[in-house]
Amino acid sequence: MDSEDRKQLDYLLPRDTPHVEPVTPELIRSIRKRPTFLAAWNFAQAFAALEDKQCYEPLGIDSSHWTKIGKGLASPPADERFVRYFDVVQNEIPLIWLVEKRGYDWFSLRRHQDDKDRRIAELERANADQERVIRLMVGMLKGSGK
């Protein structure tokens, strides 16, 4: 059995956790091919290899309404469940579709830093500055023959 067959078999087997892969240029191209947001929404679930129940239960949506969402007869939730959907499928495919459709480059976007991350970045910059000063001082001392 080649790797493509194994991959297809993986999609057929029920999973306890979503299938997760890094976002690659190939995945972006595949997402861009989706003609609508709904197609991207459905692709996110298919890409995660999740059954409907694995999506609608954690979101607190009943099965018949979930079916309507998937067919475009109802809209995806417009409350906190919309954002939780990304956590359930463990991918950003609908968001990537929107970003790309609006003409932005997914790879150039970055997440906001929280206070901890911002402080770490500041300390790393300060540390790099101090290391440069030390290297300059050592270079000056070596150059003066001391």
N, C-alpha and C positions, 0 to 999 in steps of 0.2 A: 504494500500500500504506500503510495507516494505521499508527500507532505500535503499536497492540495486535497487529496482524498481524506487525509486525517483531519484537515481543517474543516472540510464539509461535514464530516462525521461529528466533529466538535459542536458544530452549530445545531445538529439534530438532537444531541443528548441534552436532557434537562440539566440545568446548573443551579447550584445553591448561590453562587456568586456570579456577577457579570463578567463577561469576557472583556478584558481591558488590554489595549495596545496604545503605544505612544502615537501622538499625532505626527504623521509623516506627510511629505509633499504628495505622495500617492493617495493617502486618505483624503487630503484636502481636495485633490482632483475629483475623487469619487463623490465627495460631499457637494462640490460645485455642480455636479451633473444632476442633482436632485432639483426638479423643477419648482417645487413649492416648499414652504416651511413645513407643511404637514408631511411631505415626503421625507424631509430631514428628521422630523420628530419620530416618524416610524422607523427610519433607518437607524436612529440612535438605539432603539430597543432591539432591532434585529442585529445590529453590530455587537451589542452586549450579549446576544444569544439568550435573552430572557423571555420567558413565557408571559403572556398578558397578566396572569395572576401575580407574577413577581413584580409587576409594575403597579397595577391598580390597588392592590392590598396595602402596600406601605404608604400610598398616597391617599388612602381613604376614599377611593372612587369606586362606585359599584361597577360590576362587570359589564352591564348593558351600556352604561354611559361610556366606559372605556372603549367598547366596540364602536360606538358612534364617533368618538374622537378619532380613532384609527381610520375610519372611513370618511372623515371630513364632514360628518353630519352634526358634529358638535365641536366646539373649540376646546383646545387644551385649557387647563385651569388657569385663571388669571389672578391667582392669589399665591400664597407662599408655596403651594404644591408645585407650581410651575418651576421654581428654583429647586425644590426637593427632587424633582424628576431627574435632574442632572446627577444628583447624588445616588439615586436609585440605579440609573443606567451606567453610572461611573464614566461618563464621557460628556463632551461639550458639543456634540455634533449639531444640534439645532442652533446653538450660539455661534458656532463656526460658520454655519450656513448664512445666518443673518449678517455677520461681520463681512464675509466674502461677498455676499449679494449687495451690500452697501458700498463695496469698492475698497474695503480696508484689507490690509494684509494681516492674517491671523498671527503669523510668526513675529510681527513687529510689536504686537500688543503685549502688555505685561500687566500682571496683577498689581493692585495697590499694596504697598508694604504696610504692615501693622506697626505699632510703636516698637515692638521688640525687634522686628526685622530692620526697621529704620535705624535703631540704636546700634545694632550689630554692624550695619553698613557704615555708619559714622565712625565706629571704633576701628573697623578695618581700614578706612581711609586714613585715620589718624596714625595707626600703626605703620601703614605704608609710608606716610610722610616721615615718621621718626626713623624708619629703616633707611630712607634716602639720605637723611641728614647724617646718620651714623656712617653710611658708606662714603659720603663726601668728606667727612672729617677724617676717616681712616685714610682715604686717598690723599688728602692734604698732608697728613702726618707722614705717610710713606714718601710723598714727593719732597718733603722738606728734609728727609734723611733721618728723622727721629725714630 
